[in-house]
Amino acid sequence: MSRSLGGRRPGDPLKAAEAAFRKATTKPIEGPPKARSIPGVKETASLRVDQDVVEFFQEDGPGWQDRINAALRKAAGK
């Protein structure tokens, strides 16, 4: 009478060990490199900002968008 493993060990243990080793040592695929920001280049963005905030920055006249940008830079720690 031959002894059956009864399904306790599915597949070849050597192949299973090799597959586990490959999975643990394979470097994950990296996405494309992150684009570097170019100093002084502005990007158009659409933001929803409360009206009173926009009015605050517009009170001092032209350049209000630059003032908002400066405030955002400061808040971002840049």
Distance bins in CASP14 RR format, pairs under 12 A and 6 or more apart:
PFRMAT RR
TARGET T0000
AUTHOR 0000-0000-0000
RMODE 2
METHOD distances of the structure
MODEL  1
5 11 0 0 0 0 1 0 0 0 0 0 0
5 12 0 0 0 0 0 1 0 0 0 0 0
5 13 0 0 0 0 0 1 0 0 0 0 0
9 15 0 0 0 0 0 1 0 0 0 0 0
9 16 0 0 0 0 1 0 0 0 0 0 0
9 17 0 0 0 0 0 1 0 0 0 0 0
10 16 0 0 0 0 1 0 0 0 0 0 0
11 17 0 0 0 0 0 1 0 0 0 0 0
11 19 0 0 0 0 0 1 0 0 0 0 0
12 18 0 0 0 0 1 0 0 0 0 0 0
12 19 0 0 0 0 1 0 0 0 0 0 0
13 19 0 0 0 0 0 1 0 0 0 0 0
13 20 0 0 0 0 0 1 0 0 0 0 0
14 20 0 0 0 0 0 1 0 0 0 0 0
14 21 0 0 0 0 0 1 0 0 0 0 0
15 21 0 0 0 0 0 1 0 0 0 0 0
15 22 0 0 0 0 0 1 0 0 0 0 0
16 22 0 0 0 0 0 1 0 0 0 0 0
16 23 0 0 0 0 0 1 0 0 0 0 0
17 23 0 0 0 0 0 1 0 0 0 0 0
17 24 0 0 0 0 0 1 0 0 0 0 0
18 24 0 0 0 0 0 1 0 0 0 0 0
18 25 0 0 0 0 0 1 0 0 0 0 0
18 26 0 0 0 0 0 1 0 0 0 0 0
19 25 0 0 0 0 0 1 0 0 0 0 0
19 26 0 0 0 0 0 1 0 0 0 0 0
20 26 0 0 0 0 0 1 0 0 0 0 0
35 41 0 0 0 0 0 1 0 0 0 0 0
35 43 0 0 0 0 0 1 0 0 0 0 0
37 43 0 0 0 0 1 0 0 0 0 0 0
37 73 0 0 0 0 0 1 0 0 0 0 0
37 78 0 0 0 0 0 1 0 0 0 0 0
39 78 0 0 0 0 0 1 0 0 0 0 0
40 66 0 0 0 0 0 1 0 0 0 0 0
40 69 0 0 0 0 0 1 0 0 0 0 0
40 73 0 0 0 0 0 1 0 0 0 0 0
42 65 0 0 0 0 1 0 0 0 0 0 0
42 66 0 0 0 0 1 0 0 0 0 0 0
42 68 0 0 0 0 0 1 0 0 0 0 0
42 69 1 0 0 1 0 0 0 0 0 0 0
43 69 0 0 0 0 0 1 0 0 0 0 0
44 65 0 0 0 0 0 1 0 0 0 0 0
45 65 0 0 0 0 0 1 0 0 0 0 0
45 68 0 0 0 0 0 1 0 0 0 0 0
45 69 0 0 0 0 0 1 0 0 0 0 0
45 72 0 0 0 0 0 1 0 0 0 0 0
47 53 0 0 0 0 0 1 0 0 0 0 0
47 54 0 0 0 0 1 0 0 0 0 0 0
47 65 0 0 0 0 0 1 0 0 0 0 0
47 68 0 0 0 0 1 0 0 0 0 0 0
47 69 0 0 0 0 0 1 0 0 0 0 0
47 72 0 0 0 0 1 0 0 0 0 0 0
48 54 0 0 0 0 0 1 0 0 0 0 0
49 55 0 0 0 0 0 1 0 0 0 0 0
49 56 0 0 0 0 0 1 0 0 0 0 0
49 57 0 0 0 0 1 0 0 0 0 0 0
49 58 0 0 0 0 0 1 0 0 0 0 0
49 64 0 0 0 0 0 1 0 0 0 0 0
49 65 0 0 0 0 0 1 0 0 0 0 0
49 68 1 0 0 1 0 0 0 0 0 0 0
49 71 0 0 0 0 0 1 0 0 0 0 0
49 72 0 0 0 0 0 1 0 0 0 0 0
50 56 0 0 0 0 1 0 0 0 0 0 0
50 57 0 0 0 0 0 1 0 0 0 0 0
51 57 0 0 0 0 0 1 0 0 0 0 0
51 58 0 0 0 0 0 1 0 0 0 0 0
52 58 0 0 0 0 0 1 0 0 0 0 0
52 59 0 0 0 0 0 1 0 0 0 0 0
53 59 0 0 0 0 0 1 0 0 0 0 0
53 64 0 0 0 0 0 1 0 0 0 0 0
53 67 0 0 0 0 0 1 0 0 0 0 0
53 68 0 0 0 0 1 0 0 0 0 0 0
53 71 0 0 0 0 1 0 0 0 0 0 0
53 72 0 0 0 0 0 1 0 0 0 0 0
54 61 0 0 0 0 0 1 0 0 0 0 0
54 64 1 0 0 1 0 0 0 0 0 0 0
54 65 0 0 0 0 1 0 0 0 0 0 0
54 67 0 0 0 0 0 1 0 0 0 0 0
54 68 0 0 0 0 1 0 0 0 0 0 0
54 71 0 0 0 0 0 1 0 0 0 0 0
55 61 0 0 0 0 0 1 0 0 0 0 0
55 64 0 0 0 0 1 0 0 0 0 0 0
55 68 0 0 0 0 0 1 0 0 0 0 0
56 64 0 0 0 0 1 0 0 0 0 0 0
56 67 0 0 0 0 1 0 0 0 0 0 0
56 68 0 0 0 0 1 0 0 0 0 0 0
56 71 0 0 0 0 1 0 0 0 0 0 0
57 63 0 0 0 0 1 0 0 0 0 0 0
57 64 1 0 1 0 0 0 0 0 0 0 0
57 65 1 0 0 1 0 0 0 0 0 0 0
57 66 0 0 0 0 1 0 0 0 0 0 0
57 67 1 0 1 0 0 0 0 0 0 0 0
57 68 1 0 1 0 0 0 0 0 0 0 0
57 69 0 0 0 0 1 0 0 0 0 0 0
57 70 0 0 0 0 1 0 0 0 0 0 0
57 71 1 0 0 1 0 0 0 0 0 0 0
57 72 0 0 0 0 0 1 0 0 0 0 0
58 64 1 0 1 0 0 0 0 0 0 0 0
58 65 0 0 0 0 1 0 0 0 0 0 0
58 66 0 0 0 0 0 1 0 0 0 0 0
58 67 0 0 0 0 1 0 0 0 0 0 0
58 68 0 0 0 0 1 0 0 0 0 0 0
59 67 0 0 0 0 1 0 0 0 0 0 0
60 66 0 0 0 0 0 1 0 0 0 0 0
60 67 1 0 0 1 0 0 0 0 0 0 0
60 68 0 0 0 0 0 1 0 0 0 0 0
61 67 0 0 0 0 1 0 0 0 0 0 0
63 69 0 0 0 0 1 0 0 0 0 0 0
63 70 0 0 0 0 1 0 0 0 0 0 0
64 70 0 0 0 0 0 1 0 0 0 0 0
64 71 0 0 0 0 0 1 0 0 0 0 0
65 71 0 0 0 0 0 1 0 0 0 0 0
65 72 0 0 0 0 0 1 0 0 0 0 0
66 72 0 0 0 0 0 1 0 0 0 0 0
66 73 0 0 0 0 0 1 0 0 0 0 0
67 73 0 0 0 0 0 1 0 0 0 0 0
67 74 0 0 0 0 0 1 0 0 0 0 0
68 74 0 0 0 0 0 1 0 0 0 0 0
68 75 0 0 0 0 0 1 0 0 0 0 0
69 75 0 0 0 0 0 1 0 0 0 0 0
69 76 0 0 0 0 0 1 0 0 0 0 0
69 78 0 0 0 0 0 1 0 0 0 0 0
70 76 0 0 0 0 0 1 0 0 0 0 0
70 77 0 0 0 0 0 1 0 0 0 0 0
70 78 0 0 0 0 0 1 0 0 0 0 0
71 77 0 0 0 0 0 1 0 0 0 0 0
71 78 0 0 0 0 0 1 0 0 0 0 0
72 78 0 0 0 0 1 0 0 0 0 0 0
END
